[in-house]
Amino acid sequence: MVETRVLLERASAALAAERADAEALAELEQLLARMDRPGASREDFNDADTEFHVAIARAGGNALFAEMTGAIRASLRAPILEAFTKVEDWDVMAGMLRAQHRQILDALRAGESEEAARLTAEHIRAAAAALPDLPGA
C-alpha cells in the first residue's frame, strides 16, 4: 500500500506544483489550519489529513489520480485512525505530520515539482514507519 501511495501521490504532487491555482492552494491551507486547531481530535486530524492528500491530487488536474487517492485513503481511514489511537505521544506525531504537510504545501506554492514529489514520498514513508500496526506499511 505504501509503495502504491508513493507512486500515485508523487505524481499528483508534481502535477499540483505545476497546475495548482490560488483556490486549490487556499483549500490546502484551510486543511492545514484544521490540523493545527488546538484540541482537534485524532479523528478530525485524520479526516483533514485525508482531505489534504486528495486535494493535492485534485489540484494536479488528473481526475483519475484524485479518484484513486480518495479510494485508497477511504480504505485506510479506519486503520490509520486506529494507528493514531496507539501513538503514545500524539503531540509529537501530529507536529511531525503538520510540518511535513507544510513543507509539501510550500513546495507546491513555489512550483517546485521535484521537491513536492520528493517531500510527498518522504512524508508517506515516514508516517507509515511511525504508525504502529498500519496495514501495508
N, C-alpha and C positions, 0 to 999 in steps of 0.2 A: 504494500500500500504506500509506504513512504517513497519508494522509487517512482511509482506511478505519479504521485503528487508532485515530486520534484520535477519530473519531465514536463508535466502539464503546466504547473504553476510557474516554472522558469520561463516557459514560452509566453504565458499570459503576462507576466511582469515585464518582459522585454517589449511586447506589443503595447502594453499600457504606458510604458515610458515614452514611446513614440506617438501614441494616439490619445492619451487621456486629456479630456478638456477640463475647463475650470469646474464644471458641475461635478464631474467624476471625482476630481481631487477634493472638492468640498465634502462630498459624501464620505470619502475615506477619512478625512479629518474628523467628521462627526462621529464616525465609528470608533476612532481612537479616543475621542472625548468620552464616549460611553464606557470604554475600557478603563479610562483614567478616573472615572467617577469614584470618589471615596465611598466605601461601603458597598460597592457593586458586588452582587453575589457571584459565585463561580458560574452559575448558570447564565446570568446576564453577560458575564465576561465571555463565556463560550459562544453565546449567540452572536455577540458583536464581533468576536474573532472570526467566526464562520462567515458572517456577512462581509467582513473586511476582505477575506480571500476571494469570495465570489464577486465582490465589487471590483477588485483588481482585474479579474477575468473579463467582466463586462466592459471595463474601461479600455481593454485591449481591442475591443470591437469584434471578437470572434465569438459568435453566439454558441457554437458547439463547445468551445473551451469553457464558457460560462456555465452551460448546462451540465457538462461533465464535472466541473469543480463543485457546483451545487449538489449534484447527486452524490459525489464522494463525501463531501462534508456532511450531508444529511445522514449518510450511512455511518459516519463516525461520531455523530452528535452524542449519543449515549456513551460510547466507550471513552471519548475524550472527557466528558463530564465526570464519569466515574473515576478516571485517572486524576482529574483535577481534585476530586474529594480526597484522594490518597496523598496528595502533596502536603508534607508537613509544614513547610514554610511558604504559605501561599503568597505572601507579600514579595518574597524574593522571586518566585516563579512568575507572578504577574508582572513584576517590574522588568524581568528579562524579556518576556514576550512583548510588552509595550515598547521597550527600547528597540527591539528588532523590527517591530511594525513601523515605528517612527523612522528608522533608517531606510526601510523599503520605501515609505512614502516620500522621504527626502530625495531618493534616487529617481522616483517616478516624476516628481516635480521638476527635477533638473534635466529630465530627458535622457538619463543615463541607462540605456537598455541593458548593457552587460552588467553593470553594477546592480541594477534592480534584480536581474536574473540570479546573480551570484548570492545576493543577500537573501533572496527568497529561498533558494536551495539550502543555505546555511540555517535559516530560520526553521524550516520544516524538519531538517535533520536534528537540530538542537532540541526542538520541542519534543520530538519523538523519543530522543535519548533521555530527556529529563522527566518524562511522564511514565510512572510505574505501570507496568502491565498493559500498555497500549497495544492492541492487536495490530499486527503488521509492522511493528516498529523494529 
